[in-house]
Amino acid sequence: MTLVSLEKIEMDGKAAQFARGRETFFLVLRGAAAPDPEHFSDGDVFAVAVGVDAEPGDLVVWWTGAERTQALARVQDDLTLKPVAGFPAPTAHPTPAVRGVVVGRLRQLGAS
């Protein structure tokens, strides 16, 4: 059972200007994230760029083609994906793919 999930959302206001076509989209973190050095929390919004090369250290969204399988991971030096915030690790079957690179993060005022 996954305690955290990512849900696609539409942004408005100034943030919406970054979502042109399919190049950038937004995901909101839902649920109780596991303790993490980056302090991910319920309601964090991630701007995700498609078509950007993922490099070691990048935070990425990986999936198996279905939105319900989206998860966050860090790209390691050997280009493997290390899960973060309580998301599952990618498995060999079905084959995971990087959906996009997280290029921004928004959180509510008062969140740590």
C-alpha positions as CSV (number, residue, x, y, z in Angstrom):
1,M,0.0,0.0,0.0
2,T,1.4,3.4,-1.0
3,L,1.0,6.2,1.5
4,V,1.9,8.9,-1.0
5,S,0.8,9.6,-4.6
6,L,1.2,12.2,-7.3
7,E,-1.9,13.8,-8.9
8,K,-1.8,15.9,-12.1
9,I,-3.3,19.3,-11.6
10,E,-3.9,22.5,-13.7
11,M,-2.2,25.6,-12.4
12,D,-3.6,29.1,-12.8
13,G,-2.1,32.5,-12.2
14,K,1.6,33.1,-12.9
15,A,2.5,29.4,-12.5
16,A,0.3,28.6,-15.5
17,Q,2.6,30.4,-17.9
18,F,5.2,27.6,-17.5
19,A,2.8,24.9,-18.7
20,R,2.9,25.4,-22.5
21,G,1.6,22.5,-24.5
22,R,3.0,19.3,-23.1
23,E,6.5,20.6,-22.2
24,T,5.7,21.2,-18.6
25,F,3.0,19.9,-16.3
26,F,2.3,20.0,-12.6
27,L,1.8,17.3,-10.0
28,V,0.7,17.6,-6.4
29,L,1.9,15.3,-3.7
30,R,-0.9,13.6,-1.8
31,G,-0.5,11.8,1.5
32,A,2.0,11.4,4.2
33,A,5.5,11.5,2.8
34,A,8.2,9.5,4.6
35,P,10.8,11.5,6.3
36,D,13.2,12.9,3.7
37,P,16.1,15.4,3.8
38,E,14.1,17.6,1.5
39,H,11.0,17.6,3.8
40,F,8.4,16.7,1.2
41,S,4.9,17.1,2.5
42,D,1.3,16.8,1.5
43,G,0.3,19.5,-0.9
44,D,3.8,20.2,-2.4
45,V,3.4,21.0,-6.1
46,F,6.1,19.9,-8.6
47,A,6.7,21.5,-12.0
48,V,7.8,18.7,-14.3
49,A,9.5,19.2,-17.6
50,V,9.2,16.6,-20.4
51,G,12.0,16.1,-22.8
52,V,14.8,17.2,-20.5
53,D,17.7,14.9,-20.0
54,A,17.9,13.6,-16.5
55,E,21.3,13.8,-14.9
56,P,22.7,12.4,-11.6
57,G,21.2,14.2,-8.7
58,D,18.1,15.3,-10.5
59,L,14.6,14.7,-9.0
60,V,12.5,12.9,-11.6
61,V,9.0,11.5,-12.0
62,W,9.1,7.9,-13.2
63,W,6.1,5.7,-14.2
64,T,5.0,2.7,-16.1
65,G,2.7,4.6,-18.4
66,A,-0.3,4.9,-16.1
67,E,-0.8,8.0,-14.0
68,R,-1.4,6.0,-10.8
69,T,2.1,4.6,-11.1
70,Q,3.9,8.0,-11.0
71,A,6.6,8.2,-8.3
72,L,9.5,10.5,-7.3
73,A,13.1,9.3,-7.4
74,R,16.6,10.8,-7.5
75,V,18.9,9.9,-10.4
76,Q,22.1,8.2,-9.0
77,D,25.6,8.4,-10.4
78,D,25.1,5.1,-12.2
79,L,21.8,6.4,-13.6
80,T,19.6,4.1,-11.5
81,L,16.6,5.7,-9.7
82,K,16.5,5.9,-5.9
83,P,13.0,6.4,-4.5
84,V,12.3,9.3,-2.2
85,A,9.5,10.4,0.2
86,G,8.2,6.8,0.6
87,F,7.5,6.2,-3.1
88,P,8.3,2.6,-4.3
89,A,11.5,1.7,-6.2
90,P,11.1,1.1,-9.9
91,T,10.8,-2.6,-10.8
92,A,11.9,-4.4,-13.9
93,H,8.4,-5.3,-15.0
94,P,6.6,-3.4,-16.1
95,T,9.5,-1.4,-17.4
96,P,9.7,2.1,-15.7
97,A,10.4,5.2,-17.7
98,V,11.3,8.7,-16.7
99,R,8.3,10.9,-17.4
100,G,10.1,14.2,-16.7
101,V,12.5,16.1,-14.6
102,V,11.3,18.2,-11.6
103,V,12.3,21.8,-12.4
104,G,10.4,23.5,-9.7
105,R,8.6,23.0,-6.4
106,L,5.9,25.1,-4.8
107,R,4.7,24.7,-1.2
108,Q,2.2,26.5,1.0
109,L,3.3,29.2,3.3
110,G,4.1,27.9,6.7
111,A,5.2,24.5,5.5
112,S,8.6,23.4,6.6
